[in-house]
Amino acid sequence: MEATSQAELRALVDKEAIRDCLYRYCRGIDRADEELLRSAYWPDAHDTHGAYVGSANGFIEHALPRLRAGGRGVHQVNNILIELHGDAAAVESSFFALQTNVAAPTLRTLLCGRYLDHFERRQGEWRIAARTVVYDWIEERTRAELAQHNVALFAARQPTGERSPADPVYDLLERVRQRR
């Protein structure tokens, strides 16, 4: 019974580490935080991400300039199903991503789909070794009134989400770290 309990506890710890990695990815992509994004992938990881197919490093180098150029992005993961197989895991996570682009300020894109991730544990750490993004829903809307409407909304509601390091989460993290 004791061995089973230890195995169950190990599985819970592993699954939580995998979820944490998925959340780091979401914060990293939304805040254009290169260090955080890289911490979600193994250096030799592969990513099939929409039109991009190649190394995860190449995906990050492809995405960061566009993210830093402006616009907004919100990624959320849910329905995370994890199958552990020793030092590997098959992980399916549903995602919602709402994106805007500074070059087209009246265009809003809603992406819904799944991350199909092959995770690996190396030296005790879980990260993505290979990712395939499956798109289940894509919706684009163009509305001219959105440009002015969003300016008014964001002026009335502060603080707003920003790219790293200007986003309020980085201030929170620094304050908590200094209290240790």
Secondary structure as UniProt FT lines:
FT   HELIX           2..31
FT   HELIX           34..40
FT   STRAND          41..49
FT   TURN            50..51
FT   STRAND          52..55
FT   HELIX           56..68
FT   STRAND          73..85
FT   TURN            86..87
FT   STRAND          88..101
FT   TURN            102..103
FT   STRAND          104..122
FT   TURN            123..124
FT   STRAND          125..142
FT   HELIX           145..156
FT   TURN            164..166
FT   HELIX           168..178
//
